[in-house]
């Protein structure tokens, strides 16, 4: 590597958030109970976590968030929503 190589900017998009920043955001959302449909409500965080960790589940594991609990809660909410839609209106 030469001196001019060090001054040359890297190709691609600049990193918007470090791994630790992404993990801290995931932890904060988990504390606040906001991980349900995070791919819809915060797509940038979801995409950044997947870029850093490969999968959303791996990002949750790295943040110390039990993904089984999150998935079970998401399934429960989804079923509750379907039940509400299937009930006849009075």
C-alpha positions in Angstrom: 0.0 0.0 0.0 1.4 3.4 -1.0 0.7 6.8 0.5 -1.7 7.6 -2.4 -3.6 4.4 -1.7 -4.3 5.5 1.8 -5.6 8.9 0.6 -8.0 7.3 -1.9 -11.5 7.1 -0.6 -13.1 3.6 -0.3 -15.6 2.6 -2.9 -19.3 2.1 -2.0 -21.6 3.7 0.4 -20.0 5.3 3.5 -21.0 3.6 6.7 -23.9 5.4 8.3 -23.8 3.6 11.6 -21.2 1.4 13.2 -22.0 -2.2 14.4 -22.1 -1.0 18.0 -24.5 1.8 17.1 -26.8 -0.6 15.4 -26.7 -3.0 18.3 -27.5 -0.2 20.8 -30.5 0.9 18.7 -31.8 -2.7 18.6 -31.3 -3.0 22.4 -33.2 0.3 22.9 -36.1 -0.8 20.7 -36.2 -4.1 22.6 -36.4 -2.3 25.9 -39.2 -0.1 24.5 -41.0 -3.1 23.0 -40.7 -1.7 19.5 -39.2 -4.6 17.6 -42.6 -5.7 16.1 -42.5 -5.1 12.4 -39.2 -3.1 12.7 -38.6 -3.9 9.0 -41.6 -1.7 8.2 -41.3 1.0 10.9 -37.5 1.4 10.7 -36.3 -0.1 7.4 -32.9 1.6 7.6 -32.1 0.0 10.9 -33.3 -3.4 9.7 -31.2 -3.2 6.5 -28.1 -1.9 8.3 -28.4 -4.7 10.9 -28.6 -7.3 8.1 -25.6 -5.8 6.3 -23.5 -6.0 9.5 -24.6 -9.4 10.7 -26.0 -11.3 7.8 -29.5 -11.9 9.2 -31.9 -10.1 11.5 -31.7 -13.1 13.9 -27.9 -12.8 14.0 -28.2 -9.1 14.8 -30.6 -9.8 17.6 -28.3 -12.5 19.0 -25.3 -10.1 18.8 -27.4 -7.5 20.7 -28.3 -10.0 23.4 -32.0 -10.0 22.5 -33.7 -13.4 22.6 -35.1 -13.8 19.1 -37.4 -16.6 20.2 -39.2 -14.2 22.5 -39.5 -11.6 19.8 -40.8 -14.1 17.2 -43.3 -15.6 19.6 -44.6 -12.1 20.4 -44.8 -11.2 16.7 -46.8 -14.4 16.0 -49.2 -13.6 18.9 -49.8 -10.1 17.6 -50.4 -11.3 14.1 -52.9 -13.9 15.3 -54.7 -11.3 17.4 -54.9 -9.0 14.4 -56.4 -11.8 12.3 -58.9 -12.7 14.9 -60.0 -9.0 15.1 -60.5 -8.9 11.3 -62.5 -12.1 11.2 -65.0 -11.0 13.9 -68.2 -9.7 12.4 -69.0 -6.0 12.9 -72.0 -5.2 15.1 
